């Protein structure tokens, strides 16, 4: 997809936030697991919540056709990595996959983290998310010990230095 047909922006309006809620729900439904251990419903109702600037970021990819995907960033205090943040909710709708949108969203979130002067960016992912895991590895993420409790089988914890 040519980049001139794709816009990555930070949602601000109530209708933008509703689009993000829809994307987050699509993300959760694609996992086929219950995210209640992450207080997912509270997260949806309080958007932008922890993803609010200046310590967080919420990004949406808009193609010429529709809302294509999202990615978020939030501060992550009380972990073994100083001045850390966490990437959350990377999701690209199936119709837009394979076009590099996921990479653009991750790179944009990493840029936001650098601009916010974070030193480390952490994330968790699942074994079956092979494409995302390969992307994270290409972008310099390495596997680390768990930094929080995730009851889902096949959880992987990754970190990149910024």
Chimera marker file (.cmm) of the C-alpha trace (Angstrom):
<marker_set name="trace">
<marker id="1" x="0.000" y="0.000" z="0.000" r="1" g="1" b="0" radius="0.5"/>
<marker id="2" x="1.514" y="3.346" z="-0.964" r="1" g="1" b="0" radius="0.5"/>
<marker id="3" x="2.131" y="5.472" z="2.115" r="1" g="1" b="0" radius="0.5"/>
<marker id="4" x="0.282" y="8.404" z="0.542" r="1" g="1" b="0" radius="0.5"/>
<marker id="5" x="-2.883" y="6.300" z="0.892" r="1" g="1" b="0" radius="0.5"/>
<marker id="6" x="-2.269" y="5.703" z="4.586" r="1" g="1" b="0" radius="0.5"/>
<marker id="7" x="-2.515" y="8.157" z="7.444" r="1" g="1" b="0" radius="0.5"/>
<marker id="8" x="-1.456" y="7.402" z="11.018" r="1" g="1" b="0" radius="0.5"/>
<marker id="9" x="-3.041" y="9.774" z="13.490" r="1" g="1" b="0" radius="0.5"/>
<marker id="10" x="-3.796" y="10.216" z="17.184" r="1" g="1" b="0" radius="0.5"/>
<marker id="11" x="-7.550" y="10.034" z="17.764" r="1" g="1" b="0" radius="0.5"/>
<marker id="12" x="-9.066" y="12.941" z="19.675" r="1" g="1" b="0" radius="0.5"/>
<marker id="13" x="-12.816" y="13.217" z="19.069" r="1" g="1" b="0" radius="0.5"/>
<marker id="14" x="-15.535" y="11.051" z="20.634" r="1" g="1" b="0" radius="0.5"/>
<marker id="15" x="-16.182" y="9.444" z="17.233" r="1" g="1" b="0" radius="0.5"/>
<marker id="16" x="-12.454" y="8.716" z="16.906" r="1" g="1" b="0" radius="0.5"/>
<marker id="17" x="-12.498" y="7.038" z="20.321" r="1" g="1" b="0" radius="0.5"/>
<marker id="18" x="-15.486" y="4.953" z="19.283" r="1" g="1" b="0" radius="0.5"/>
<marker id="19" x="-13.477" y="3.777" z="16.257" r="1" g="1" b="0" radius="0.5"/>
<marker id="20" x="-10.664" y="2.809" z="18.624" r="1" g="1" b="0" radius="0.5"/>
<marker id="21" x="-13.106" y="0.897" z="20.838" r="1" g="1" b="0" radius="0.5"/>
<marker id="22" x="-14.287" y="-1.015" z="17.754" r="1" g="1" b="0" radius="0.5"/>
<marker id="23" x="-10.689" y="-1.797" z="16.781" r="1" g="1" b="0" radius="0.5"/>
<marker id="24" x="-9.854" y="-2.934" z="20.318" r="1" g="1" b="0" radius="0.5"/>
<marker id="25" x="-12.954" y="-5.183" z="20.361" r="1" g="1" b="0" radius="0.5"/>
<marker id="26" x="-11.981" y="-6.621" z="16.960" r="1" g="1" b="0" radius="0.5"/>
<marker id="27" x="-8.505" y="-7.232" z="18.386" r="1" g="1" b="0" radius="0.5"/>
<marker id="28" x="-9.888" y="-9.014" z="21.458" r="1" g="1" b="0" radius="0.5"/>
<marker id="29" x="-12.261" y="-11.106" z="19.348" r="1" g="1" b="0" radius="0.5"/>
<marker id="30" x="-9.409" y="-12.132" z="17.055" r="1" g="1" b="0" radius="0.5"/>
<marker id="31" x="-7.548" y="-13.599" z="20.037" r="1" g="1" b="0" radius="0.5"/>
<marker id="32" x="-10.365" y="-15.935" z="21.004" r="1" g="1" b="0" radius="0.5"/>
<marker id="33" x="-9.342" y="-15.514" z="24.649" r="1" g="1" b="0" radius="0.5"/>
<marker id="34" x="-10.854" y="-13.552" z="27.502" r="1" g="1" b="0" radius="0.5"/>
<marker id="35" x="-8.915" y="-10.388" z="28.350" r="1" g="1" b="0" radius="0.5"/>
<marker id="36" x="-10.723" y="-9.834" z="31.664" r="1" g="1" b="0" radius="0.5"/>
<marker id="37" x="-7.405" y="-10.329" z="33.523" r="1" g="1" b="0" radius="0.5"/>
<marker id="38" x="-6.259" y="-7.098" z="31.842" r="1" g="1" b="0" radius="0.5"/>
<marker id="39" x="-9.384" y="-5.147" z="32.921" r="1" g="1" b="0" radius="0.5"/>
<marker id="40" x="-10.230" y="-4.834" z="29.238" r="1" g="1" b="0" radius="0.5"/>
<marker id="41" x="-13.759" y="-3.429" z="29.648" r="1" g="1" b="0" radius="0.5"/>
<marker id="42" x="-12.526" y="-0.708" z="32.019" r="1" g="1" b="0" radius="0.5"/>
<marker id="43" x="-9.793" y="0.126" z="29.513" r="1" g="1" b="0" radius="0.5"/>
<marker id="44" x="-12.385" y="0.518" z="26.745" r="1" g="1" b="0" radius="0.5"/>
<marker id="45" x="-14.663" y="2.720" z="28.817" r="1" g="1" b="0" radius="0.5"/>
<marker id="46" x="-11.863" y="5.057" z="29.913" r="1" g="1" b="0" radius="0.5"/>
<marker id="47" x="-10.094" y="5.600" z="26.569" r="1" g="1" b="0" radius="0.5"/>
<marker id="48" x="-7.632" y="7.170" z="26.074" r="1" g="1" b="0" radius="0.5"/>
<marker id="49" x="-6.852" y="6.375" z="29.728" r="1" g="1" b="0" radius="0.5"/>
<marker id="50" x="-3.231" y="5.319" z="30.226" r="1" g="1" b="0" radius="0.5"/>
<marker id="51" x="-2.615" y="5.820" z="26.514" r="1" g="1" b="0" radius="0.5"/>
<marker id="52" x="-3.087" y="9.587" z="26.852" r="1" g="1" b="0" radius="0.5"/>
<marker id="53" x="-0.279" y="11.974" z="26.013" r="1" g="1" b="0" radius="0.5"/>
<marker id="54" x="2.271" y="12.960" z="27.222" r="1" g="1" b="0" radius="0.5"/>
<marker id="55" x="3.300" y="9.573" z="28.701" r="1" g="1" b="0" radius="0.5"/>
<marker id="56" x="1.226" y="7.454" z="26.342" r="1" g="1" b="0" radius="0.5"/>
<marker id="57" x="0.106" y="7.324" z="22.744" r="1" g="1" b="0" radius="0.5"/>
<marker id="58" x="-2.851" y="5.977" z="20.848" r="1" g="1" b="0" radius="0.5"/>
<marker id="59" x="-2.415" y="5.624" z="17.090" r="1" g="1" b="0" radius="0.5"/>
<marker id="60" x="-4.855" y="4.690" z="14.341" r="1" g="1" b="0" radius="0.5"/>
<marker id="61" x="-4.031" y="3.771" z="10.750" r="1" g="1" b="0" radius="0.5"/>
<marker id="62" x="-6.528" y="5.138" z="8.253" r="1" g="1" b="0" radius="0.5"/>
<marker id="63" x="-6.341" y="3.936" z="4.666" r="1" g="1" b="0" radius="0.5"/>
<marker id="64" x="-8.101" y="5.500" z="1.725" r="1" g="1" b="0" radius="0.5"/>
<marker id="65" x="-10.844" y="2.948" z="2.307" r="1" g="1" b="0" radius="0.5"/>
<marker id="66" x="-11.360" y="2.715" z="6.064" r="1" g="1" b="0" radius="0.5"/>
<marker id="67" x="-9.901" y="2.467" z="9.550" r="1" g="1" b="0" radius="0.5"/>
<marker id="68" x="-7.240" y="-0.213" z="9.086" r="1" g="1" b="0" radius="0.5"/>
<marker id="69" x="-5.563" y="-0.726" z="12.454" r="1" g="1" b="0" radius="0.5"/>
<marker id="70" x="-4.245" y="0.616" z="15.723" r="1" g="1" b="0" radius="0.5"/>
<marker id="71" x="-1.455" y="0.449" z="18.261" r="1" g="1" b="0" radius="0.5"/>
<marker id="72" x="-1.036" y="1.978" z="21.708" r="1" g="1" b="0" radius="0.5"/>
<marker id="73" x="1.664" y="2.912" z="24.192" r="1" g="1" b="0" radius="0.5"/>
<marker id="74" x="1.446" y="3.391" z="27.945" r="1" g="1" b="0" radius="0.5"/>
<marker id="75" x="3.904" y="4.026" z="30.774" r="1" g="1" b="0" radius="0.5"/>
<marker id="76" x="5.097" y="0.924" z="32.562" r="1" g="1" b="0" radius="0.5"/>
<marker id="77" x="6.265" y="1.636" z="36.076" r="1" g="1" b="0" radius="0.5"/>
<marker id="78" x="7.525" y="-0.893" z="38.622" r="1" g="1" b="0" radius="0.5"/>
<marker id="79" x="9.364" y="-3.216" z="36.216" r="1" g="1" b="0" radius="0.5"/>
<marker id="80" x="13.016" y="-4.242" z="36.129" r="1" g="1" b="0" radius="0.5"/>
<marker id="81" x="13.711" y="-1.938" z="33.187" r="1" g="1" b="0" radius="0.5"/>
<marker id="82" x="14.180" y="1.739" z="34.060" r="1" g="1" b="0" radius="0.5"/>
<marker id="83" x="12.038" y="4.320" z="32.309" r="1" g="1" b="0" radius="0.5"/>
<marker id="84" x="9.951" y="1.722" z="30.468" r="1" g="1" b="0" radius="0.5"/>
<marker id="85" x="6.771" y="1.821" z="28.456" r="1" g="1" b="0" radius="0.5"/>
<marker id="86" x="4.562" y="-0.896" z="27.041" r="1" g="1" b="0" radius="0.5"/>
<marker id="87" x="3.212" y="-1.375" z="23.531" r="1" g="1" b="0" radius="0.5"/>
<marker id="88" x="-0.355" y="-2.667" z="23.530" r="1" g="1" b="0" radius="0.5"/>
<marker id="89" x="-3.182" y="-3.540" z="21.168" r="1" g="1" b="0" radius="0.5"/>
<marker id="90" x="-1.332" y="-3.781" z="17.844" r="1" g="1" b="0" radius="0.5"/>
<marker id="91" x="-4.082" y="-4.813" z="15.473" r="1" g="1" b="0" radius="0.5"/>
<marker id="92" x="-4.563" y="-4.625" z="11.716" r="1" g="1" b="0" radius="0.5"/>
<marker id="93" x="-7.921" y="-5.632" z="10.307" r="1" g="1" b="0" radius="0.5"/>
<marker id="94" x="-7.704" y="-8.748" z="8.106" r="1" g="1" b="0" radius="0.5"/>
<marker id="95" x="-8.532" y="-6.884" z="4.869" r="1" g="1" b="0" radius="0.5"/>
<marker id="96" x="-5.458" y="-4.681" z="5.376" r="1" g="1" b="0" radius="0.5"/>
<marker id="97" x="-2.907" y="-7.292" z="6.428" r="1" g="1" b="0" radius="0.5"/>
<marker id="98" x="0.209" y="-7.953" z="4.373" r="1" g="1" b="0" radius="0.5"/>
<marker id="99" x="0.531" y="-4.299" z="3.348" r="1" g="1" b="0" radius="0.5"/>
<marker id="100" x="3.086" y="-3.160" z="5.926" r="1" g="1" b="0" radius="0.5"/>
<marker id="101" x="0.572" y="-1.340" z="8.123" r="1" g="1" b="0" radius="0.5"/>
<marker id="102" x="1.546" y="-3.267" z="11.244" r="1" g="1" b="0" radius="0.5"/>
<marker id="103" x="5.197" y="-2.322" z="10.747" r="1" g="1" b="0" radius="0.5"/>
<marker id="104" x="4.290" y="1.345" z="10.255" r="1" g="1" b="0" radius="0.5"/>
<marker id="105" x="2.191" y="1.340" z="13.430" r="1" g="1" b="0" radius="0.5"/>
<marker id="106" x="4.932" y="-0.313" z="15.512" r="1" g="1" b="0" radius="0.5"/>
<marker id="107" x="7.581" y="2.060" z="14.143" r="1" g="1" b="0" radius="0.5"/>
<marker id="108" x="5.308" y="5.036" z="14.892" r="1" g="1" b="0" radius="0.5"/>
<marker id="109" x="4.708" y="3.831" z="18.469" r="1" g="1" b="0" radius="0.5"/>
<marker id="110" x="8.441" y="3.305" z="18.950" r="1" g="1" b="0" radius="0.5"/>
<marker id="111" x="9.028" y="6.855" z="17.666" r="1" g="1" b="0" radius="0.5"/>
<marker id="112" x="6.461" y="8.153" z="20.187" r="1" g="1" b="0" radius="0.5"/>
<marker id="113" x="8.287" y="6.259" z="22.940" r="1" g="1" b="0" radius="0.5"/>
<marker id="114" x="11.614" y="7.820" z="21.934" r="1" g="1" b="0" radius="0.5"/>
<marker id="115" x="10.054" y="11.300" z="21.826" r="1" g="1" b="0" radius="0.5"/>
<marker id="116" x="8.723" y="10.685" z="25.337" r="1" g="1" b="0" radius="0.5"/>
<marker id="117" x="12.299" y="9.815" z="26.416" r="1" g="1" b="0" radius="0.5"/>
<marker id="118" x="11.580" y="6.206" z="27.344" r="1" g="1" b="0" radius="0.5"/>
<marker id="119" x="14.604" y="3.884" z="27.476" r="1" g="1" b="0" radius="0.5"/>
<marker id="120" x="12.833" y="0.544" z="26.986" r="1" g="1" b="0" radius="0.5"/>
<marker id="121" x="9.660" y="-0.651" z="25.301" r="1" g="1" b="0" radius="0.5"/>
<marker id="122" x="8.083" y="-3.918" z="26.433" r="1" g="1" b="0" radius="0.5"/>
<marker id="123" x="5.223" y="-6.016" z="25.120" r="1" g="1" b="0" radius="0.5"/>
<marker id="124" x="3.641" y="-9.395" z="25.441" r="1" g="1" b="0" radius="0.5"/>
<marker id="125" x="2.394" y="-11.567" z="22.621" r="1" g="1" b="0" radius="0.5"/>
<marker id="126" x="1.241" y="-15.117" z="22.023" r="1" g="1" b="0" radius="0.5"/>
<marker id="127" x="2.917" y="-18.033" z="20.258" r="1" g="1" b="0" radius="0.5"/>
<marker id="128" x="0.287" y="-18.119" z="17.505" r="1" g="1" b="0" radius="0.5"/>
<marker id="129" x="0.995" y="-14.486" z="16.543" r="1" g="1" b="0" radius="0.5"/>
<marker id="130" x="3.876" y="-15.596" z="14.326" r="1" g="1" b="0" radius="0.5"/>
<marker id="131" x="3.784" y="-12.644" z="11.925" r="1" g="1" b="0" radius="0.5"/>
<marker id="132" x="3.802" y="-10.106" z="14.749" r="1" g="1" b="0" radius="0.5"/>
<marker id="133" x="6.568" y="-11.950" z="16.583" r="1" g="1" b="0" radius="0.5"/>
<marker id="134" x="8.724" y="-11.966" z="13.425" r="1" g="1" b="0" radius="0.5"/>
<marker id="135" x="8.132" y="-8.222" z="13.020" r="1" g="1" b="0" radius="0.5"/>
<marker id="136" x="9.108" y="-7.536" z="16.616" r="1" g="1" b="0" radius="0.5"/>
<marker id="137" x="12.322" y="-9.519" z="16.168" r="1" g="1" b="0" radius="0.5"/>
<marker id="138" x="13.155" y="-7.563" z="12.982" r="1" g="1" b="0" radius="0.5"/>
<marker id="139" x="12.686" y="-4.338" z="14.938" r="1" g="1" b="0" radius="0.5"/>
<marker id="140" x="15.107" y="-5.362" z="17.685" r="1" g="1" b="0" radius="0.5"/>
<marker id="141" x="12.878" y="-6.910" z="20.338" r="1" g="1" b="0" radius="0.5"/>
<marker id="142" x="14.323" y="-9.753" z="22.389" r="1" g="1" b="0" radius="0.5"/>
<marker id="143" x="12.574" y="-12.269" z="24.635" r="1" g="1" b="0" radius="0.5"/>
<marker id="144" x="12.707" y="-11.495" z="28.363" r="1" g="1" b="0" radius="0.5"/>
<marker id="145" x="11.379" y="-12.981" z="31.587" r="1" g="1" b="0" radius="0.5"/>
<marker id="146" x="7.707" y="-12.229" z="32.350" r="1" g="1" b="0" radius="0.5"/>
<marker id="147" x="7.173" y="-8.725" z="33.697" r="1" g="1" b="0" radius="0.5"/>
<marker id="148" x="3.579" y="-9.349" z="34.778" r="1" g="1" b="0" radius="0.5"/>
<marker id="149" x="1.215" y="-12.275" z="35.228" r="1" g="1" b="0" radius="0.5"/>
<marker id="150" x="-0.468" y="-13.469" z="32.056" r="1" g="1" b="0" radius="0.5"/>
<marker id="151" x="-2.598" y="-16.599" z="32.532" r="1" g="1" b="0" radius="0.5"/>
<marker id="152" x="-2.720" y="-17.340" z="28.804" r="1" g="1" b="0" radius="0.5"/>
<marker id="153" x="-0.763" y="-20.324" z="27.568" r="1" g="1" b="0" radius="0.5"/>
<marker id="154" x="2.000" y="-19.428" z="25.119" r="1" g="1" b="0" radius="0.5"/>
<marker id="155" x="2.620" y="-15.871" z="26.330" r="1" g="1" b="0" radius="0.5"/>
<marker id="156" x="5.941" y="-14.335" z="25.305" r="1" g="1" b="0" radius="0.5"/>
<marker id="157" x="7.434" y="-11.185" z="26.801" r="1" g="1" b="0" radius="0.5"/>
<marker id="158" x="9.646" y="-8.974" z="24.650" r="1" g="1" b="0" radius="0.5"/>
<marker id="159" x="11.731" y="-5.832" z="25.125" r="1" g="1" b="0" radius="0.5"/>
<marker id="160" x="13.616" y="-3.408" z="22.892" r="1" g="1" b="0" radius="0.5"/>
<marker id="161" x="16.035" y="-0.700" z="23.936" r="1" g="1" b="0" radius="0.5"/>
<marker id="162" x="15.157" y="2.684" z="22.501" r="1" g="1" b="0" radius="0.5"/>
<link id1="1" id2="2" r="1" g="1" b="0" radius="0.2"/>
<link id1="2" id2="3" r="1" g="1" b="0" radius="0.2"/>
<link id1="3" id2="4" r="1" g="1" b="0" radius="0.2"/>
<link id1="4" id2="5" r="1" g="1" b="0" radius="0.2"/>
<link id1="5" id2="6" r="1" g="1" b="0" radius="0.2"/>
<link id1="6" id2="7" r="1" g="1" b="0" radius="0.2"/>
<link id1="7" id2="8" r="1" g="1" b="0" radius="0.2"/>
<link id1="8" id2="9" r="1" g="1" b="0" radius="0.2"/>
<link id1="9" id2="10" r="1" g="1" b="0" radius="0.2"/>
<link id1="10" id2="11" r="1" g="1" b="0" radius="0.2"/>
<link id1="11" id2="12" r="1" g="1" b="0" radius="0.2"/>
<link id1="12" id2="13" r="1" g="1" b="0" radius="0.2"/>
<link id1="13" id2="14" r="1" g="1" b="0" radius="0.2"/>
<link id1="14" id2="15" r="1" g="1" b="0" radius="0.2"/>
<link id1="15" id2="16" r="1" g="1" b="0" radius="0.2"/>
<link id1="16" id2="17" r="1" g="1" b="0" radius="0.2"/>
<link id1="17" id2="18" r="1" g="1" b="0" radius="0.2"/>
<link id1="18" id2="19" r="1" g="1" b="0" radius="0.2"/>
<link id1="19" id2="20" r="1" g="1" b="0" radius="0.2"/>
<link id1="20" id2="21" r="1" g="1" b="0" radius="0.2"/>
<link id1="21" id2="22" r="1" g="1" b="0" radius="0.2"/>
<link id1="22" id2="23" r="1" g="1" b="0" radius="0.2"/>
<link id1="23" id2="24" r="1" g="1" b="0" radius="0.2"/>
<link id1="24" id2="25" r="1" g="1" b="0" radius="0.2"/>
<link id1="25" id2="26" r="1" g="1" b="0" radius="0.2"/>
<link id1="26" id2="27" r="1" g="1" b="0" radius="0.2"/>
<link id1="27" id2="28" r="1" g="1" b="0" radius="0.2"/>
<link id1="28" id2="29" r="1" g="1" b="0" radius="0.2"/>
<link id1="29" id2="30" r="1" g="1" b="0" radius="0.2"/>
<link id1="30" id2="31" r="1" g="1" b="0" radius="0.2"/>
<link id1="31" id2="32" r="1" g="1" b="0" radius="0.2"/>
<link id1="32" id2="33" r="1" g="1" b="0" radius="0.2"/>
<link id1="33" id2="34" r="1" g="1" b="0" radius="0.2"/>
<link id1="34" id2="35" r="1" g="1" b="0" radius="0.2"/>
<link id1="35" id2="36" r="1" g="1" b="0" radius="0.2"/>
<link id1="36" id2="37" r="1" g="1" b="0" radius="0.2"/>
<link id1="37" id2="38" r="1" g="1" b="0" radius="0.2"/>
<link id1="38" id2="39" r="1" g="1" b="0" radius="0.2"/>
<link id1="39" id2="40" r="1" g="1" b="0" radius="0.2"/>
<link id1="40" id2="41" r="1" g="1" b="0" radius="0.2"/>
<link id1="41" id2="42" r="1" g="1" b="0" radius="0.2"/>
<link id1="42" id2="43" r="1" g="1" b="0" radius="0.2"/>
<link id1="43" id2="44" r="1" g="1" b="0" radius="0.2"/>
<link id1="44" id2="45" r="1" g="1" b="0" radius="0.2"/>
<link id1="45" id2="46" r="1" g="1" b="0" radius="0.2"/>
<link id1="46" id2="47" r="1" g="1" b="0" radius="0.2"/>
<link id1="47" id2="48" r="1" g="1" b="0" radius="0.2"/>
<link id1="48" id2="49" r="1" g="1" b="0" radius="0.2"/>
<link id1="49" id2="50" r="1" g="1" b="0" radius="0.2"/>
<link id1="50" id2="51" r="1" g="1" b="0" radius="0.2"/>
<link id1="51" id2="52" r="1" g="1" b="0" radius="0.2"/>
<link id1="52" id2="53" r="1" g="1" b="0" radius="0.2"/>
<link id1="53" id2="54" r="1" g="1" b="0" radius="0.2"/>
<link id1="54" id2="55" r="1" g="1" b="0" radius="0.2"/>
<link id1="55" id2="56" r="1" g="1" b="0" radius="0.2"/>
<link id1="56" id2="57" r="1" g="1" b="0" radius="0.2"/>
<link id1="57" id2="58" r="1" g="1" b="0" radius="0.2"/>
<link id1="58" id2="59" r="1" g="1" b="0" radius="0.2"/>
<link id1="59" id2="60" r="1" g="1" b="0" radius="0.2"/>
<link id1="60" id2="61" r="1" g="1" b="0" radius="0.2"/>
<link id1="61" id2="62" r="1" g="1" b="0" radius="0.2"/>
<link id1="62" id2="63" r="1" g="1" b="0" radius="0.2"/>
<link id1="63" id2="64" r="1" g="1" b="0" radius="0.2"/>
<link id1="64" id2="65" r="1" g="1" b="0" radius="0.2"/>
<link id1="65" id2="66" r="1" g="1" b="0" radius="0.2"/>
<link id1="66" id2="67" r="1" g="1" b="0" radius="0.2"/>
<link id1="67" id2="68" r="1" g="1" b="0" radius="0.2"/>
<link id1="68" id2="69" r="1" g="1" b="0" radius="0.2"/>
<link id1="69" id2="70" r="1" g="1" b="0" radius="0.2"/>
<link id1="70" id2="71" r="1" g="1" b="0" radius="0.2"/>
<link id1="71" id2="72" r="1" g="1" b="0" radius="0.2"/>
<link id1="72" id2="73" r="1" g="1" b="0" radius="0.2"/>
<link id1="73" id2="74" r="1" g="1" b="0" radius="0.2"/>
<link id1="74" id2="75" r="1" g="1" b="0" radius="0.2"/>
<link id1="75" id2="76" r="1" g="1" b="0" radius="0.2"/>
<link id1="76" id2="77" r="1" g="1" b="0" radius="0.2"/>
<link id1="77" id2="78" r="1" g="1" b="0" radius="0.2"/>
<link id1="78" id2="79" r="1" g="1" b="0" radius="0.2"/>
<link id1="79" id2="80" r="1" g="1" b="0" radius="0.2"/>
<link id1="80" id2="81" r="1" g="1" b="0" radius="0.2"/>
<link id1="81" id2="82" r="1" g="1" b="0" radius="0.2"/>
<link id1="82" id2="83" r="1" g="1" b="0" radius="0.2"/>
<link id1="83" id2="84" r="1" g="1" b="0" radius="0.2"/>
<link id1="84" id2="85" r="1" g="1" b="0" radius="0.2"/>
<link id1="85" id2="86" r="1" g="1" b="0" radius="0.2"/>
<link id1="86" id2="87" r="1" g="1" b="0" radius="0.2"/>
<link id1="87" id2="88" r="1" g="1" b="0" radius="0.2"/>
<link id1="88" id2="89" r="1" g="1" b="0" radius="0.2"/>
<link id1="89" id2="90" r="1" g="1" b="0" radius="0.2"/>
<link id1="90" id2="91" r="1" g="1" b="0" radius="0.2"/>
<link id1="91" id2="92" r="1" g="1" b="0" radius="0.2"/>
<link id1="92" id2="93" r="1" g="1" b="0" radius="0.2"/>
<link id1="93" id2="94" r="1" g="1" b="0" radius="0.2"/>
<link id1="94" id2="95" r="1" g="1" b="0" radius="0.2"/>
<link id1="95" id2="96" r="1" g="1" b="0" radius="0.2"/>
<link id1="96" id2="97" r="1" g="1" b="0" radius="0.2"/>
<link id1="97" id2="98" r="1" g="1" b="0" radius="0.2"/>
<link id1="98" id2="99" r="1" g="1" b="0" radius="0.2"/>
<link id1="99" id2="100" r="1" g="1" b="0" radius="0.2"/>
<link id1="100" id2="101" r="1" g="1" b="0" radius="0.2"/>
<link id1="101" id2="102" r="1" g="1" b="0" radius="0.2"/>
<link id1="102" id2="103" r="1" g="1" b="0" radius="0.2"/>
<link id1="103" id2="104" r="1" g="1" b="0" radius="0.2"/>
<link id1="104" id2="105" r="1" g="1" b="0" radius="0.2"/>
<link id1="105" id2="106" r="1" g="1" b="0" radius="0.2"/>
<link id1="106" id2="107" r="1" g="1" b="0" radius="0.2"/>
<link id1="107" id2="108" r="1" g="1" b="0" radius="0.2"/>
<link id1="108" id2="109" r="1" g="1" b="0" radius="0.2"/>
<link id1="109" id2="110" r="1" g="1" b="0" radius="0.2"/>
<link id1="110" id2="111" r="1" g="1" b="0" radius="0.2"/>
<link id1="111" id2="112" r="1" g="1" b="0" radius="0.2"/>
<link id1="112" id2="113" r="1" g="1" b="0" radius="0.2"/>
<link id1="113" id2="114" r="1" g="1" b="0" radius="0.2"/>
<link id1="114" id2="115" r="1" g="1" b="0" radius="0.2"/>
<link id1="115" id2="116" r="1" g="1" b="0" radius="0.2"/>
<link id1="116" id2="117" r="1" g="1" b="0" radius="0.2"/>
<link id1="117" id2="118" r="1" g="1" b="0" radius="0.2"/>
<link id1="118" id2="119" r="1" g="1" b="0" radius="0.2"/>
<link id1="119" id2="120" r="1" g="1" b="0" radius="0.2"/>
<link id1="120" id2="121" r="1" g="1" b="0" radius="0.2"/>
<link id1="121" id2="122" r="1" g="1" b="0" radius="0.2"/>
<link id1="122" id2="123" r="1" g="1" b="0" radius="0.2"/>
<link id1="123" id2="124" r="1" g="1" b="0" radius="0.2"/>
<link id1="124" id2="125" r="1" g="1" b="0" radius="0.2"/>
<link id1="125" id2="126" r="1" g="1" b="0" radius="0.2"/>
<link id1="126" id2="127" r="1" g="1" b="0" radius="0.2"/>
<link id1="127" id2="128" r="1" g="1" b="0" radius="0.2"/>
<link id1="128" id2="129" r="1" g="1" b="0" radius="0.2"/>
<link id1="129" id2="130" r="1" g="1" b="0" radius="0.2"/>
<link id1="130" id2="131" r="1" g="1" b="0" radius="0.2"/>
<link id1="131" id2="132" r="1" g="1" b="0" radius="0.2"/>
<link id1="132" id2="133" r="1" g="1" b="0" radius="0.2"/>
<link id1="133" id2="134" r="1" g="1" b="0" radius="0.2"/>
<link id1="134" id2="135" r="1" g="1" b="0" radius="0.2"/>
<link id1="135" id2="136" r="1" g="1" b="0" radius="0.2"/>
<link id1="136" id2="137" r="1" g="1" b="0" radius="0.2"/>
<link id1="137" id2="138" r="1" g="1" b="0" radius="0.2"/>
<link id1="138" id2="139" r="1" g="1" b="0" radius="0.2"/>
<link id1="139" id2="140" r="1" g="1" b="0" radius="0.2"/>
<link id1="140" id2="141" r="1" g="1" b="0" radius="0.2"/>
<link id1="141" id2="142" r="1" g="1" b="0" radius="0.2"/>
<link id1="142" id2="143" r="1" g="1" b="0" radius="0.2"/>
<link id1="143" id2="144" r="1" g="1" b="0" radius="0.2"/>
<link id1="144" id2="145" r="1" g="1" b="0" radius="0.2"/>
<link id1="145" id2="146" r="1" g="1" b="0" radius="0.2"/>
<link id1="146" id2="147" r="1" g="1" b="0" radius="0.2"/>
<link id1="147" id2="148" r="1" g="1" b="0" radius="0.2"/>
<link id1="148" id2="149" r="1" g="1" b="0" radius="0.2"/>
<link id1="149" id2="150" r="1" g="1" b="0" radius="0.2"/>
<link id1="150" id2="151" r="1" g="1" b="0" radius="0.2"/>
<link id1="151" id2="152" r="1" g="1" b="0" radius="0.2"/>
<link id1="152" id2="153" r="1" g="1" b="0" radius="0.2"/>
<link id1="153" id2="154" r="1" g="1" b="0" radius="0.2"/>
<link id1="154" id2="155" r="1" g="1" b="0" radius="0.2"/>
<link id1="155" id2="156" r="1" g="1" b="0" radius="0.2"/>
<link id1="156" id2="157" r="1" g="1" b="0" radius="0.2"/>
<link id1="157" id2="158" r="1" g="1" b="0" radius="0.2"/>
<link id1="158" id2="159" r="1" g="1" b="0" radius="0.2"/>
<link id1="159" id2="160" r="1" g="1" b="0" radius="0.2"/>
<link id1="160" id2="161" r="1" g="1" b="0" radius="0.2"/>
<link id1="161" id2="162" r="1" g="1" b="0" radius="0.2"/>
</marker_set>
